[in-house]
């Protein structure tokens, strides 16, 4: 499945610098608002040591990692919900992504101007929260009015949907994002999906810090983490400046040496990807053969036919069975044949729930 994340934040918080570092792209990172006027799109290869190990064991003709699409969306300002700045474009672009990566500035630098004159990540977050919520309230009000008019005909289904829409609207009018609305009925889940509300999207907060704060944070990151503690959102610390330096290095060895010197275990791109996977409840399974070793992304809880359908819809339609090898067994025994000889390969049917790291081969008939 194609995963699409949108990087958002106020102007000059480091969005484009982070985007460039993550994707090695060349988005304009300038010291003034709206350096990103059109959404830049980049594709990140998802790093996975398991894929590397399987490739080493199988020595295929081709290795195909899974990817994440990153969209660098134009900076937002107060009044965006009413079309101020690039508000309409910003909000339309957010609607298209699976998850929001919200970058907040948590560093002081007199050479980088702030659109509001001072650095305050909590205030900056609240500005964007407000604009997204106002737009969602506008969307929900229109839908509620529509259902109320339809309900006058006396049709029970329309009356129910009018009530559901009003409940969602009431929730957001209490300044609560749609993602915190607890669905108690199927029609509530259905309507939430139909509305494509901006605040319903899962969110990852990235605190952009200076080099000295990348390990333990600073007063700003601590205040920000405290402010979002009840949101059930993830918060990670990244120095976009460090990531930009890493992106300039040519080899894996050079990058690893740089990380070691900085006292970092992994580059920020790995932290962002891992956090996005957790945020969206995603896992990876593998297919491994002489022609290709490949990683595939699926939601947690996906059954074998659904996983097969990610490769091709015919695989799902004509699913017969799945031959499954656990990743640890594949590595332990060293080859598919050795796993089979040890009796460690499983043969699973339609109800099998795919596990993270499963190495799979599907049998199907169309």
C-alpha positions as CSV (number, residue, x, y, z in Angstrom):
1,X,0.0,0.0,0.0
2,X,1.2,3.5,-0.8
3,X,1.7,5.5,2.4
4,X,1.5,9.3,2.1
5,X,2.5,11.7,4.9
6,X,2.3,15.5,4.8
7,X,4.8,17.7,6.5
8,X,3.0,20.8,7.9
9,X,3.8,23.7,10.2
10,X,4.1,27.5,10.3
11,X,6.4,29.2,7.8
12,X,10.2,29.0,8.8
13,X,10.0,26.2,11.3
14,X,12.2,23.9,9.2
15,X,9.7,21.9,7.1
16,X,11.5,22.2,3.8
17,X,14.9,21.7,5.3
18,X,13.6,18.5,6.9
19,X,11.9,17.5,3.7
20,X,15.2,17.9,1.7
21,X,17.1,15.9,4.3
22,X,14.5,13.1,4.3
23,X,14.2,12.8,0.5
24,X,17.5,14.2,-0.7
25,X,15.3,16.5,-2.8
26,X,15.9,20.1,-3.7
27,X,12.9,21.9,-2.2
28,X,13.6,25.6,-1.8
29,X,14.6,26.2,1.8
30,X,14.6,30.0,2.1
31,X,14.4,32.4,5.0
32,X,11.0,33.8,4.3
33,X,7.4,32.6,4.4
34,X,6.0,30.5,1.5
35,X,9.3,29.2,0.2
36,X,7.3,26.2,-0.6
37,X,4.4,27.4,-2.8
38,X,3.5,24.1,-4.4
39,X,3.6,20.9,-2.5
40,X,6.9,19.2,-3.1
41,X,6.6,15.4,-3.3
42,X,9.5,13.1,-2.5
43,X,9.7,9.3,-2.0
44,X,11.6,7.8,0.9
45,X,13.0,4.3,0.8
46,X,12.0,2.6,4.0
47,X,15.2,1.3,5.7
48,X,14.8,-2.3,7.0
49,X,17.7,-4.4,8.2
50,X,15.6,-7.5,7.7
51,X,15.3,-6.8,4.0
52,X,19.1,-6.4,3.8
53,X,19.6,-9.7,5.6
54,X,17.1,-11.6,3.4
55,X,18.8,-10.2,0.3
56,X,22.2,-11.4,1.6
57,X,20.9,-14.9,2.1
58,X,18.9,-15.2,-1.1
59,X,21.1,-13.1,-3.4
60,X,18.2,-12.1,-5.7
61,X,18.4,-10.4,-9.1
62,X,16.5,-7.4,-7.6
63,X,15.8,-6.0,-4.1
64,X,12.7,-3.8,-3.7
65,X,12.2,-2.0,-0.4
66,X,8.8,-0.4,0.4
67,X,8.5,3.4,0.3
68,X,6.7,6.3,1.9
69,X,5.6,9.4,-0.1
70,X,6.4,12.7,1.7
71,X,4.6,15.9,0.8
72,X,6.1,19.2,1.9
73,X,3.0,21.4,2.2
74,X,3.1,25.2,2.0
75,X,3.3,27.0,5.4
76,X,0.1,28.0,7.1
77,X,-0.7,31.3,8.9
78,X,-3.6,32.6,11.0
79,X,-6.7,32.9,8.9
80,X,-5.9,30.0,6.6
81,X,-9.3,28.5,7.2
82,X,-10.7,31.6,5.6
83,X,-8.2,31.5,2.7
84,X,-5.5,33.8,4.2
85,X,-2.0,33.3,2.8
86,X,-2.0,30.0,1.0
87,X,-4.7,28.6,3.3
88,X,-7.0,27.0,0.7
89,X,-4.2,25.2,-1.0
90,X,-2.6,24.1,2.3
91,X,-5.9,22.6,3.5
92,X,-6.6,20.9,0.3
93,X,-3.2,19.3,0.3
94,X,-3.6,18.1,3.8
95,X,-6.8,16.4,2.9
96,X,-5.0,14.0,0.6
97,X,-2.5,12.5,3.0
98,X,-2.8,9.5,5.4
99,X,-1.0,11.1,8.3
100,X,0.3,14.6,9.3
101,X,3.9,15.2,10.3
102,X,3.6,18.5,12.2
103,X,7.0,20.3,12.5
104,X,7.4,22.8,15.4
105,X,10.4,25.0,15.9
106,X,12.1,24.4,19.2
107,X,15.4,26.4,18.7
108,X,16.5,30.0,18.9
109,X,18.3,31.6,16.0
110,X,18.2,35.3,15.3
111,X,19.2,34.7,11.7
112,X,16.0,32.7,11.0
113,X,13.0,34.9,11.3
114,X,9.7,33.7,12.8
115,X,6.5,34.6,11.2
116,X,5.1,35.7,14.6
117,X,8.2,37.4,15.8
118,X,9.1,35.0,18.6
119,X,9.7,31.2,19.1
120,X,6.9,29.4,21.0
121,X,6.1,25.9,19.8
122,X,3.0,25.5,21.9
123,X,1.5,28.7,20.4
124,X,2.5,27.7,16.9
125,X,0.8,24.3,17.3
126,X,-2.4,25.9,18.6
127,X,-2.5,28.2,15.5
128,X,-2.5,25.3,13.2
129,X,-4.9,23.3,15.4
130,X,-7.3,26.2,15.3
131,X,-7.2,26.7,11.5
132,X,-7.7,22.9,10.9
133,X,-10.5,22.8,13.4
134,X,-12.3,25.8,12.0
135,X,-12.2,24.3,8.5
136,X,-13.5,21.0,9.9
137,X,-16.4,22.7,11.8
138,X,-17.3,24.5,8.5
139,X,-17.4,21.1,6.7
140,X,-19.4,19.4,9.5
141,X,-21.9,22.4,9.6
142,X,-22.6,22.0,5.9
143,X,-23.2,18.3,6.2
144,X,-25.4,18.7,9.3
145,X,-27.6,21.3,7.5
146,X,-27.9,18.9,4.6
147,X,-29.1,16.0,6.7
148,X,-31.5,18.2,8.7
149,X,-33.2,19.3,5.4
150,X,-33.3,15.6,4.2
151,X,-34.7,14.5,7.6
152,X,-37.8,16.7,7.2
153,X,-39.1,14.0,4.8
154,X,-39.4,11.7,7.8
155,X,-36.9,9.2,6.5
156,X,-35.4,7.5,9.6
157,X,-31.9,7.0,8.1
158,X,-31.6,10.7,7.4
159,X,-32.8,11.6,10.9
160,X,-30.1,9.3,12.4
161,X,-27.4,10.8,10.2
162,X,-28.5,14.3,11.2
163,X,-28.1,13.3,14.8
164,X,-24.7,11.7,14.2
165,X,-23.4,14.7,12.3
166,X,-24.5,17.0,15.1
167,X,-22.7,15.0,17.7
168,X,-19.5,15.2,15.7
169,X,-20.0,18.9,15.2
170,X,-20.7,19.4,19.0
171,X,-17.4,17.6,19.8
172,X,-15.4,19.9,17.6
173,X,-17.1,23.0,18.8
174,X,-15.6,22.1,22.2
175,X,-12.2,22.6,20.5
176,X,-11.5,18.9,20.3
177,X,-10.0,17.4,17.2
178,X,-12.1,14.8,15.3
179,X,-9.5,12.1,16.0
180,X,-10.5,12.2,19.7
181,X,-14.2,11.6,18.9
182,X,-15.2,8.1,20.2
183,X,-17.4,6.3,17.7
184,X,-20.0,4.2,19.4
185,X,-22.0,3.2,16.3
186,X,-21.2,2.1,12.8
187,X,-22.9,5.1,11.2
188,X,-20.6,7.4,13.2
189,X,-17.5,5.7,11.8
190,X,-19.0,5.8,8.4
191,X,-19.7,9.5,8.5
192,X,-16.3,10.4,9.9
193,X,-14.7,8.6,6.9
194,X,-17.0,10.4,4.5
195,X,-16.3,13.8,5.9
196,X,-12.5,13.5,5.3
197,X,-11.9,15.8,8.3
198,X,-8.4,17.3,8.7
199,X,-8.3,16.8,12.4
200,X,-9.3,13.2,12.1
201,X,-5.9,12.3,10.6
202,X,-3.3,10.8,12.9
203,X,-0.5,13.2,13.8
204,X,3.2,13.0,14.5
205,X,4.9,16.0,16.1
206,X,8.5,16.6,15.1
207,X,10.3,19.1,17.4
208,X,13.0,20.7,15.3
209,X,15.8,21.3,17.7
210,X,19.4,22.6,17.6
211,X,22.4,20.3,17.7
212,X,22.8,20.6,21.5
213,X,19.2,19.5,22.2
214,X,18.9,16.5,19.9
215,X,19.5,14.0,22.7
216,X,17.6,15.3,25.7
217,X,15.6,18.2,24.3
218,X,15.3,21.7,26.0
219,X,12.8,23.8,27.8
220,X,10.7,24.3,24.7
221,X,10.5,20.6,23.9
222,X,9.5,19.8,27.5
223,X,6.8,22.5,27.5
224,X,5.5,21.2,24.1
225,X,5.5,17.5,25.2
226,X,3.5,18.5,28.3
227,X,1.0,20.5,26.2
228,X,0.2,17.5,23.9
229,X,0.3,14.7,26.6
230,X,-3.5,14.1,26.4
231,X,-3.6,14.0,22.6
232,X,-2.4,10.4,22.2
233,X,0.1,11.7,19.6
234,X,3.7,10.8,19.2
235,X,6.5,13.4,19.7
236,X,10.1,12.9,18.4
237,X,13.1,15.2,18.4
238,X,15.1,15.8,15.2
239,X,17.6,18.4,14.2
240,X,16.9,19.3,10.6
241,X,20.3,20.9,10.5
242,X,22.0,17.6,11.4
243,X,19.8,15.7,8.9
244,X,20.8,18.1,6.2
245,X,24.5,17.4,6.9
246,X,23.8,13.7,6.8
247,X,22.1,14.0,3.5
248,X,25.2,15.6,2.0
249,X,27.3,12.5,2.7
250,X,27.7,10.1,-0.2
251,X,28.2,6.7,1.5
252,X,26.6,4.6,4.2
253,X,29.9,4.4,5.9
254,X,30.3,8.2,6.0
255,X,26.8,8.6,7.4
256,X,27.4,6.0,10.1
257,X,30.7,7.7,11.1
258,X,28.9,11.0,11.3
259,X,26.1,9.5,13.4
260,X,28.7,8.0,15.8
261,X,30.5,11.3,16.2
262,X,27.1,12.9,17.0
263,X,26.3,10.2,19.5
264,X,23.2,9.2,17.5
265,X,22.0,5.6,16.9
266,X,20.1,6.3,13.7
267,X,19.3,9.2,11.3
268,X,16.1,11.1,11.7
269,X,14.6,9.6,8.6
270,X,14.5,6.2,10.4
271,X,12.8,7.8,13.5
272,X,10.2,9.5,11.3
273,X,9.4,6.3,9.3
274,X,9.2,4.1,12.4
275,X,6.9,6.7,14.1
276,X,4.6,6.9,11.0
277,X,4.3,3.1,10.9
278,X,3.3,3.0,14.6
279,X,1.0,5.9,14.0
280,X,-0.9,4.2,11.2
281,X,-0.7,0.7,12.7
282,X,1.4,-0.7,9.8
283,X,3.7,-3.7,9.5
284,X,5.9,-5.2,6.8
285,X,6.0,-8.7,5.3
286,X,8.4,-10.0,2.7
287,X,8.5,-12.1,-0.4
288,X,11.8,-13.7,-1.2
289,X,12.9,-15.5,-4.3
290,X,15.8,-15.7,-6.8
291,X,14.2,-12.9,-9.0
292,X,13.3,-10.5,-6.2
293,X,13.3,-9.9,-2.5
294,X,10.7,-7.4,-1.6
295,X,9.1,-5.6,1.3
296,X,5.3,-5.0,1.4
297,X,3.4,-2.7,3.8
298,X,0.0,-3.8,5.3
299,X,-2.1,-2.7,8.3
300,X,-1.8,-4.7,11.5
301,X,-4.5,-7.5,11.5
302,X,-4.5,-8.1,7.8
303,X,-5.3,-11.7,6.8
304,X,-3.4,-13.7,4.2
305,X,-5.8,-13.0,1.3
306,X,-5.6,-9.2,1.9
307,X,-1.8,-9.3,2.1
308,X,-1.8,-11.2,-1.2
309,X,-4.0,-8.5,-2.7
310,X,-1.4,-5.9,-2.0
311,X,0.8,-7.7,-4.6
312,X,-2.1,-8.1,-7.1
313,X,-5.8,-8.3,-6.9
314,X,-5.8,-11.6,-8.7
315,X,-3.8,-13.1,-5.8
316,X,-6.6,-12.2,-3.4
317,X,-9.5,-13.2,-5.7
318,X,-8.0,-16.6,-6.4
319,X,-6.3,-17.2,-3.0
320,X,-5.7,-20.8,-2.1
321,X,-3.1,-20.8,0.7
322,X,-0.1,-19.0,2.0
323,X,3.3,-20.6,2.7
324,X,4.8,-18.8,5.6
325,X,8.3,-18.7,7.1
326,X,8.9,-16.6,10.2
327,X,11.8,-14.1,9.6
328,X,13.8,-15.5,12.6
329,X,13.5,-19.0,11.2
330,X,14.6,-17.9,7.7
331,X,17.7,-16.3,9.2
332,X,18.4,-19.1,11.6
333,X,18.3,-21.8,9.0
334,X,19.8,-19.7,6.2
335,X,17.5,-20.6,3.3
336,X,13.9,-21.5,2.3
337,X,14.9,-25.0,1.6
338,X,16.6,-25.5,5.0
339,X,13.5,-24.1,6.7
340,X,11.3,-26.6,4.8
341,X,13.6,-29.5,5.6
342,X,13.4,-28.5,9.3
343,X,9.6,-28.6,9.1
344,X,9.4,-24.9,10.1
345,X,7.4,-23.6,7.1
346,X,3.7,-23.1,7.8
347,X,0.8,-23.6,5.4
348,X,-1.9,-21.2,6.2
349,X,-5.5,-20.5,5.0
350,X,-7.7,-17.5,4.6
351,X,-8.0,-16.7,8.3
352,X,-4.3,-16.5,8.9
353,X,-3.3,-13.0,10.3
354,X,0.0,-11.9,8.8
355,X,2.7,-11.1,11.3
356,X,5.4,-8.4,11.1
357,X,8.4,-9.9,9.3
358,X,6.6,-12.9,7.8
359,X,8.3,-14.3,4.6
360,X,5.4,-15.4,2.4
361,X,4.6,-17.2,-0.8
362,X,1.1,-17.3,-2.1
363,X,-0.7,-20.0,-4.0
364,X,-3.6,-18.8,-6.0
365,X,-5.8,-19.8,-9.0
366,X,-7.7,-17.4,-11.2
